[in-house]
Amino acid sequence: MNNANAMRYFLAICLIIATINHLVAALKFGFLWDYGYGEQAFLVSRLFWGSLTFLDPLAAYLLIAKPKAGI
């Protein structure tokens, strides 16, 4: 395994861990949780962080299956 492959696998693992974090937050507090900021958290910000629940595992998959698309 060369360094580029090792880095891709490492980043994919980090994205999977991030996915777990977002899943726990979504299950515990709801998909549009404000992360404790209350009304200061804009809806767009909440949508972004919630969408990472789906985008992080997609990026992890693409990093392994189709590296150019994953990057």
C-alpha positions in Angstrom: 0.0 0.0 0.0 1.5 3.3 -1.0 1.1 6.6 1.0 -1.7 7.9 -1.2 -3.8 4.8 -0.6 -3.1 4.9 3.1 -4.2 8.5 3.3 -7.4 7.8 1.4 -8.3 4.9 3.8 -7.4 7.0 6.8 -9.7 9.9 5.6 -12.5 7.4 4.8 -12.3 6.0 8.4 -12.5 9.6 9.7 -15.6 10.2 7.6 -17.2 7.0 8.9 -16.5 8.2 12.5 -18.0 11.6 11.7 -21.0 9.8 10.2 -21.5 7.9 13.5 -21.3 11.3 15.4 -23.9 12.9 13.1 -26.2 9.8 13.4 -26.0 9.9 17.2 -26.8 13.6 17.2 -29.7 13.1 14.8 -31.2 10.2 16.8 -30.8 12.0 20.1 -31.7 15.5 19.2 -33.3 15.4 15.8 -32.0 16.0 12.2 -32.1 19.8 12.5 -30.5 20.1 15.9 -29.0 23.5 16.6 -25.9 22.1 18.4 -26.7 24.2 21.5 -26.8 27.5 19.7 -30.5 28.0 19.9 -32.1 30.6 17.7 -28.7 31.9 16.7 -28.2 28.8 14.5 -29.6 29.5 11.0 -31.7 26.9 9.3 -29.2 26.7 6.5 -26.5 25.8 9.1 -28.7 23.1 10.6 -29.4 21.7 7.2 -25.7 21.6 6.3 -24.8 19.7 9.5 -27.7 17.3 9.2 -26.9 16.6 5.6 -23.4 15.5 6.6 -25.2 12.4 8.0 -25.6 11.3 4.4 -22.7 13.1 2.6 -19.9 11.8 4.9 -20.5 8.1 4.1 -20.9 8.9 0.4 -17.6 10.7 0.4 -16.0 7.8 2.3 -17.3 5.3 -0.3 -16.1 7.5 -3.2 -12.7 7.9 -1.7 -12.3 4.1 -1.8 -14.3 3.2 -4.9 -13.7 6.2 -7.1 -10.8 8.2 -5.7 -11.0 11.1 -8.2 -14.7 11.6 -7.5 -14.2 11.2 -3.7 -11.6 14.0 -3.7 
